[in-house]
Amino acid sequence: MTPLFNPERPPFDRLDGPQRERLERSLQLIYVRAHAVLLEPGAPVEGVLLMAKGAAEERSPDGHTHVADYGPDDLFDLRAQFDGQHRHRFIALEDCLCFLIPRTLFLALCDETPAFADYFRGSLSEHQAVAERRSEPGQQNLSEFLLTRIDLTHLQPPLLLPAGTTLECATRTMAAAGCDCLLWQQGERWQLATRTTLLHALVLSGISQSAPLSALPAEVPLISLPLGEYLFDALILMTRHQIKRIVITDGERICGILHLTRVLGLFSTHSHVLTLRINRANDESALEAVAREQGRLTANLFAQGIHTAFLLRLMSAVNEQLMAKAFALCIPAAIHQRVCLLVLGSEGRGEQMVKTDQDNALILPDDLDWPTQAVDLARFAALLERLGYPPCPGNVMVTNPQWVKTCEQWHDAIDSALLNAAPEDLLWLATLSDAHAVAGDAGLLTPIRRALLVKLGDRTDLLADMARAAVAFHTPLTLFGRLEREPDGLDLKRGGLFSLVHGTRLLAIEAGITATSTLERIEQLAASSRLSREFASDLAEAFRLLTRLRLAGQLKDGSNRVKVSELPTSQRDLLRHSLGVVKKYQQWLAMHFRVRQ
């Protein structure tokens, strides 16, 4: 094997041993002087060129238009291998060493190994899926759990009893069945009773053993999932609602009970344990102790290779519980359920995996009397700071009266922002569109969100003004489509994620979509045919990759930057492809909103 050729790099890692040997025996090493032509339009297609050393550029047939450039480990001209003709001119920018892979062998390998052919024909989502399948064994096992769907083998069979069954009979039946809970129907709603429920009814509430199940106090509505959903979705619900059982249904039929112990037996993230500790924290110091473990949980889950979308949802649920508990500790109980605490920005979208600045707001009912409001909110902001959320530099916080309003004042503020339409007004509207309720009366947000979507969605002129920011940022690709090499690394938030997030937000507002997460917005835009399925899939994969690379930088040194030289070849290829998708998206947004770039 020549030291210049690495058979372990993609896509050659998809070939088996004998195929790689055939490939290496057939490689021809070619030396080309600087400024010489490597390939001419219309010339016979001899094979694929793999750059070992040097750099080359691709130009249009007339030589006037730059198309792309190529460096070490790049393959070209791939399209010619499939359609049988070179369309562009390839010129060496410096002295080059290239490997020639004969076309007949290249096409034979594509025919023999579909995964090898898919590398050249696949979309970004397909490339990313292959990269995930190549993860470490431990990560692969974890991914298999995350993608495991709930089936009957995971469930405890349901014990369904009539509402008239006595508590004594229900207890004996439960013991005989060897289960720890039962379901009984009250009207059209099912209720769940556990051994603890029956014990408290008999001992603490003094209910007679001969009383029927219908005498039990009404419980909160059942939390359920359909059969076939992901086990990870069950873990998310258990984490968010601090429960240990979920009812699994198949249409109107109850299939069984999924227990937390069953889920944790397959998946040990301790996320539910952390959430239970948050729920049990009775004072601020106890909550601070729990918050210190949150960062370790994120780092551990990331190191285990959890899929980005799942990691975002899980950490969003944990963050939500942490903030809700802090709010409950600081705000009087009589006030707590009458107001609505909002998180904004990346927290509102559920896309922040490490702690960031406080971005929050508050909705008050129009008739609220809260004399200690300023003191209570200052205490809440101070507690968040101790939990690891520093004050917002832009002062988007509940300690700023501009972000604490009654329902009527929020509606008036939306109307005023739409009327004035200054840059700061458009930024305010965009920020508010990501709002997510985490504590208090979530119903207060619904009419405000509806008013914002209806009124702003009809203002195509303002959406066009807002879209300018999405297309203005430079994507860190060279004129020829290669990754830029900045000394401090590429800023993935500024150069990629912002355009994806902001552009998708504007399309969602235009479509009246209420979802706040970028991935959900992309999915709903595709479902409503506002984006093609293929393009939406590539956008989602680009978002996941950029988010994951950004998180790696944040966990490493707290930055949003990634150094290209430190990435393996496969990740460099995916990053370049992802940024190419972002650049294409910017061009599409500019045409859609009629914005000049």
Disulfide bonds with the S-S distance in Angstrom:
none
